[in-house]
């Protein structure tokens, strides 16, 4: 079944562009709020890196979620969208001085610290301002995730986080600093995870590390398990809203929290992935010697995931009800990797047809580039149509 789109309205809009179904976005946010709300100590932050469209951010802010940021620009975008500073967490292996300063000046909730040198810089910059920086340490749990190699983050070989064997040392170091307050532990094992067993494995590792700290009479205020919950790219209509009930219940069952601890989540793709589609127009149908191509006006500059990750997006000809034919759907960029899909069955295409690439709300518009001097795609909300 195809998605429902205001096709007549689309005809007058320059393609390519992103279209966000705000009804679905709000239903997703309501589900998150309801399912996380079953557990009094669960706190959900939205991972801004998934989609920072200002209009989308404002809707997410209105739902009451906090913001998870990985750059100073994202911190600024979150604050401009109205997220309270005391709900903003800031992670990233390479925070520059101005970015740390921005967080300090706005008294954000927490820095997720990923190295000893970073901790030392945060302490120095906080000292100069007469402030105390709240920090959590991102611990690399060496837990694998069943996902694409480029989006795993929790293995010892990855650049992220502090090694488990160094955890006690960095905690001791932080506790010796006057302008740093150690408040939590942070973890994140990867993205597009659909196997709950991966999250169970993370829970088990966090439990082990917590037991180590208890032996030292240390109980942290906050545990942050990141995000990573995936979406159904194959069937965007069948499961438009991810199974948040199972996701939160998995942590409630397997993670052993101590009294008074708060559990933080950083969900991105699962929040916005299914509400967005990239809308593009067929420029030409080209007959090759062994196949036919639907050449569209969107390219890897507009949606890089297929080229970067060999990612699948369901592709639909939303203008046609003709019998299906097989096409390689390709863009105009001067790169052989500018391919959205090969041997895709689409309703027969002709010049001017509108094509929808589904499940593109996460890591779509935000990763667009100006390569080939291309214009960045605009994002439109369904309520604007």
MARKOLLUM-523760 format. One line per field, with one value per residue (C-alpha): chain; x, y, z; residue number from 1. Coordinates in steps of 0.2 Angstrom, whole numbers, plus 2048, in hexadecimal, padded with zeros to 3 digits. Layout:
<sites>
chain = (A  ...)
east = (X  ...)
north = (Y  ...)
up = (Z  ...)
n = (NUM  ...)
</sites>
This chain:
<sites>
chain = (A  A  A  A  A  A  A  A  A  A  A  A  A  A  A  A  A  A  A  A  A  A  A  A  A  A  A  A  A  A  A  A  A  A  A  A  A  A  A  A  A  A  A  A  A  A  A  A  A  A  A  A  A  A  A  A  A  A  A  A  A  A  A  A  A  A  A  A  A  A  A  A  A  A  A  A  A  A  A  A  A  A  A  A  A  A  A  A  A  A  A  A  A  A  A  A  A  A  A  A  A  A  A  A  A  A  A  A  A  A  A  A  A  A  A  A  A  A  A  A  A  A  A  A  A  A  A  A  A  A  A  A  A  A  A  A  A  A  A  A  A  A  A  A  A  A  A  A  A  A  A  A  A  A  A  A  A  A  A  A  A  A  A  A  A  A  A  A  A  A  A  A  A  A  A  A  A  A  A  A  A  A  A  A  A  A  A  A  A  A  A  A  A  A  A  A  A  A  A  A  A  A  A  A  A  A  A  A  A  A  A  A  A  A  A  A  A  A  A  A  A  A  A  A  A  A  A  A  A  A  A  A  A  A  A  A  A  A  A  A  A  A  A  A  A  A  A  A  A  A  A  A  A  A  A  A  A  A  A  A  A  A  A  A  A  A  A  A  A  A  A  A  A  A  A  A  A  A  A  A  A  A  A  A  A  A  A  A  A  A  A  A  A  A  A  A  A  A  A  A  A  A  A  A  A  A  A  A  A  A  A  A  A  A  A  A  A  A  A  A  A  A  A  A  A  A  A  A  A  A  A  A  A  A  A  A  A  A  A  A  A  A  A  A  A  A  A  A  A  A  A  A  A  A  A  A  A  A  A  A  A  A  A  A  A  A  A  A  A  A  A  A  A  A  A  A  A  A  A  A  A  A  A  A  A)
east = (800  806  808  7FB  801  7F9  7FF  7F6  7FF  80F  80E  811  820  831  839  842  83C  838  826  823  812  810  801  80C  81A  80E  807  818  81C  80C  811  822  81B  80E  81A  829  81D  819  829  82B  83E  83F  844  845  84F  84E  85E  85F  86B  85D  854  856  849  843  831  833  83E  830  823  82F  832  820  81E  829  838  84A  858  867  874  885  88B  88A  87F  873  873  86F  861  85A  85A  853  845  840  847  84B  85E  85C  856  864  872  882  88C  89A  8AC  8B3  8AA  8B3  8B6  8A8  89C  8A0  89F  88E  888  88F  888  877  878  873  86F  87E  88D  890  8A3  8AD  8BF  8CA  8D1  8BF  8BC  8CB  8C6  8B4  8BB  8C6  8B9  8AC  8B9  8BC  8A9  8A7  89B  899  897  88C  894  890  89D  899  89F  8A3  89B  8A2  891  88D  87D  875  875  880  893  893  886  88C  894  896  8A5  8B6  8BC  8B1  8B7  8A9  8A9  8B5  8BB  8B3  8C4  8C7  8B6  8BC  8CB  8C0  8B3  8C1  8C8  8B8  8B5  8C5  8C0  8B7  8AE  8A7  899  898  886  884  889  885  884  87F  882  87C  86D  85F  85F  84F  856  851  85E  86B  863  863  875  878  86D  878  888  881  87C  88E  895  889  88E  8A0  89B  890  89F  8A8  898  894  882  880  871  86E  870  86F  86D  86C  860  862  850  84D  83E  837  83D  836  824  822  80F  80D  817  818  81B  829  826  82A  820  82C  83C  838  832  843  84D  840  842  855  85D  85F  85D  861  854  854  85D  856  857  85A  857  85C  851  852  84E  840  838  839  83E  82C  824  830  830  83C  831  839  834  838  843  845  842  851  852  862  868  863  858  84F  853  847  852  84B  850  855  866  872  874  862  862  873  86E  86D  87E  886  87F  877  867  856  848  837  834  823  81C  80E  808  804  7F9  7FF  806  817  828  839  845  855  851  860  864  86D  87D  88D  891  88E  888  879  86D  85D  858  85B  84E  840  82E  825  815  81A  824  823  82B  824  81E  820  82A  82B  839  832  838  844  840  850  861  85A  858  865  872  86F  87D  881  88D  88C  886  875  867  863  851  844  839  826  81A  80A  800  807  800)
north = (800  811  81F  82D  83D  84E  84B  85A  865  85D  861  874  871  871  860  858  85C  854  851  84E  846  84F  845  836  83F  845  833  82C  839  835  823  826  831  824  815  81E  825  814  815  824  825  825  835  836  842  844  841  851  84A  840  84F  861  869  878  875  862  867  872  864  858  866  868  856  858  84E  854  856  84C  856  851  863  875  878  86B  873  883  87C  873  883  88D  881  883  874  878  879  86D  860  861  854  856  848  846  841  852  860  871  87E  88A  87B  877  889  88A  87C  883  895  88D  882  872  862  858  855  843  843  837  839  83F  84D  853  852  85D  86A  86B  86D  87B  885  883  889  899  89C  898  88A  878  86C  85D  84E  83C  830  828  816  80B  7FA  7F0  7EA  7E6  7EA  7E1  7F0  7F7  7F8  80B  80E  803  80E  802  7F7  7F9  7FD  80C  81E  822  822  81D  80B  801  7FE  811  815  815  820  82E  82E  831  83E  847  846  84F  85E  86D  872  862  858  845  841  831  824  825  817  815  805  80A  80E  805  7F7  7EC  7DD  7E0  7D4  7E2  7ED  7DF  7DC  7EF  7ED  7DF  7E9  7F8  7ED  7E7  7F8  7FE  7F0  7F5  807  800  7F7  809  810  81A  81B  827  832  82E  820  824  816  820  81B  810  809  806  807  7FC  803  7F4  7F8  80A  809  7F8  7FE  811  813  808  7FC  808  7FE  7EF  7FA  803  7F3  7EB  7F7  7F7  7E4  7E2  7F2  7F2  804  809  814  826  822  82A  820  82B  827  82F  82A  832  827  81F  830  837  82A  824  836  83C  838  83F  845  845  846  83B  844  836  824  81D  80C  803  7F3  7E8  7F3  804  812  81F  82E  83A  84B  846  83F  839  84B  84B  83A  832  823  817  81C  81D  80E  804  808  803  80F  80A  813  817  81F  829  830  820  811  809  7F7  7F5  7F4  7F2  801  807  817  823  835  842  843  83F  830  81E  81C  828  81A  819  807  7FA  7EF  7F8  7F4  804  809  80D  81D  82C  83D  848  83A  83D  830  82E  827  821  821  82F  83A  835  839  83F  852  855  84C  855  85D  86A  85E  862  873  86C  876  86E  867  870  867  86A  864  85C  869  876  86E)
up = (800  7FB  808  807  800  7FA  7E8  7E0  7ED  7E9  7D6  7DA  7E5  7DE  7E0  7E8  7FA  80A  810  823  828  839  83D  83E  847  854  856  858  865  86E  86E  875  883  888  887  890  89C  8A3  8AC  8B8  8B6  8A3  89A  887  87C  86A  860  856  849  842  83B  840  835  841  83E  843  852  858  857  861  86E  871  875  884  87E  882  875  872  868  860  85B  861  852  858  869  862  857  866  870  862  860  872  87A  88D  890  89F  893  887  887  87C  876  869  868  861  86B  867  874  86D  86D  87F  883  87C  886  896  893  891  8A0  896  8A0  89C  891  88C  88D  882  887  895  88B  888  89A  89E  891  898  8AA  8A4  89A  8A8  8B5  8AA  8AB  8BD  8B9  8BD  8AE  8B0  8A7  8A3  89C  88C  88F  880  886  878  873  861  858  84A  83E  830  835  832  83F  84D  85B  86A  865  86C  85A  859  85C  869  87B  889  88B  899  8A2  8A3  8AB  8BD  8B9  8B0  8BE  8CB  8C0  8BE  8D1  8D4  8C9  8D1  8C1  8BC  8C3  8BE  8BD  8B2  8A5  893  886  874  86A  858  84D  844  851  84F  85A  86C  871  86D  87A  887  884  888  897  89E  89B  8A3  8B2  8B3  8B3  8C0  8CC  8CA  8D0  8DE  8E5  8E6  8EE  8DE  8D8  8C9  8C7  8B4  8A8  896  88A  87A  86C  85D  85B  849  83D  830  81F  815  81B  820  820  82A  839  838  84A  852  860  86E  87B  878  878  888  891  88C  896  8A4  8A5  8A3  8A9  8BC  8C1  8D3  8DD  8D7  8C7  8B7  8A6  897  885  875  867  855  846  850  853  841  835  82F  82E  820  80D  800  7F1  7E0  7CE  7BF  7B3  7A6  7A3  79B  793  795  78C  79B  7A6  7A7  7B2  7BA  7BB  7C9  7CE  7E0  7E3  7F0  7F5  7FB  803  805  80F  800  7FA  80B  813  805  80E  808  806  7FF  7EF  7E8  7D8  7E1  7D0  7C7  7C8  7B9  7B9  7C1  7B8  7BF  7C0  7C6  7CF  7CD  7D0  7C6  7D0  7C7  7D2  7CE  7E0  7DD  7DD  7E8  7E3  7D6  7CD  7D7  7D2  7CF  7C7  7B5  7B5  7A9  7A9  7B7  7C2  7D5  7DE  7F1  7FB  80B  81D  819  828  831  82A  81A  819  827  81D  80C  804  7F6  7EC  7DA  7DF  7E3  7EC  7FD  7FE  808  815  815  823  81E  828  81D  80D)
n = (1  2  3  4  5  6  7  8  9  10  11  12  13  14  15  16  17  18  19  20  21  22  23  24  25  26  27  28  29  30  31  32  33  34  35  36  37  38  39  40  41  42  43  44  45  46  47  48  49  50  51  52  53  54  55  56  57  58  59  60  61  62  63  64  65  66  67  68  69  70  71  72  73  74  75  76  77  78  79  80  81  82  83  84  85  86  87  88  89  90  91  92  93  94  95  96  97  98  99  100  101  102  103  104  105  106  107  108  109  110  111  112  113  114  115  116  117  118  119  120  121  122  123  124  125  126  127  128  129  130  131  132  133  134  135  136  137  138  139  140  141  142  143  144  145  146  147  148  149  150  151  152  153  154  155  156  157  158  159  160  161  162  163  164  165  166  167  168  169  170  171  172  173  174  175  176  177  178  179  180  181  182  183  184  185  186  187  188  189  190  191  192  193  194  195  196  197  198  199  200  201  202  203  204  205  206  207  208  209  210  211  212  213  214  215  216  217  218  219  220  221  222  223  224  225  226  227  228  229  230  231  232  233  234  235  236  237  238  239  240  241  242  243  244  245  246  247  248  249  250  251  252  253  254  255  256  257  258  259  260  261  262  263  264  265  266  267  268  269  270  271  272  273  274  275  276  277  278  279  280  281  282  283  284  285  286  287  288  289  290  291  292  293  294  295  296  297  298  299  300  301  302  303  304  305  306  307  308  309  310  311  312  313  314  315  316  317  318  319  320  321  322  323  324  325  326  327  328  329  330  331  332  333  334  335  336  337  338  339  340  341  342  343  344  345  346  347  348  349  350  351  352  353  354  355  356  357  358  359  360  361  362  363  364  365  366  367  368  369  370  371  372  373  374  375  376  377  378  379  380  381  382  383  384  385)
</sites>
